[in-house]
Amino acid sequence: MTSLSAILPRISAALLPSRCANPNCQQTSLLARARNLGNGIRLYDRHFCSPDCLEQHLRETLRELTAVPARGEGKSPNRMPLGLTLLSRGSLTREQLQIALQQHRESGVRLGDVVLTLGFVTERQMTSALAMQCGYPVYPLAAENPDSLPVSIPIRLLESNSMLPVRFAEEGSRLFLGFACGIQYGVLEAVGRMLSCDPVPCVIAMSEYRERMQALVSLKLDTELIFDGLNAPGEIARIIRSYSIRLGAQEVRIERCREYLWARIKGRQQLDLLFRLVQS
Ligand SMILES: [Zn+2]
């Protein structure tokens, strides 16, 4: 017959939250864990007993996340540079490409934006070149109703990546993300992890993107906060902790999207914190 002392730990393990993922946690006794019941915060598959333990862990995570330089478009296998794609399609002449590349290098503005601004290529040429370059189809935005999307991505991230969610397929949780200015693969992956979905890239026309963005910006709700030029992991961790307490957070997620660190806090309401990291 099983003794009571053997059963008790199993009962408590089933009733109490999982052990805190902070190795330095002071609240490890059964009593402390019982007291913290309901105060825990999840960070992906980790559980933290309190905002304090989350903050301690975040300082480490953030040190790694902020150390990564803001990547450009990220890795895409066998991708021909946009300039060469436009050249090979006859949309751009060699002289035009040289002018555009020089402007791109001097200003830091994306090559796609430069050639469009200079009027070297039409939007249609650009959209189909982008689609050919990445091997993903052009998605006509007009066909979809943006209000029906069950996902939310901060407007600041949509703007800084010329990106829009265009369709969500329940089956396989596939989120179609349209890019008007080249696919940002790193951001695509980050969105997938943040929203627990399978992100599928596609190409959208710049004018359709701008039109849709205008409508979105006018609807802008107070669900995102932007912090500029805060780089210290300790400071960012403190801010996330303080909003976690304020919102009674049950879950926090953090992703790096090029120059932004995106933290999503889910509690009594959902709030996105965006930290724009300054490159040293
Ligand atoms: Zn703890």
Residues whose N, C-alpha, C, O or C-beta is under 5 A from the ligand:
A	BS01	ZN	C20 N22 C25 Q27 C49 S50 C53
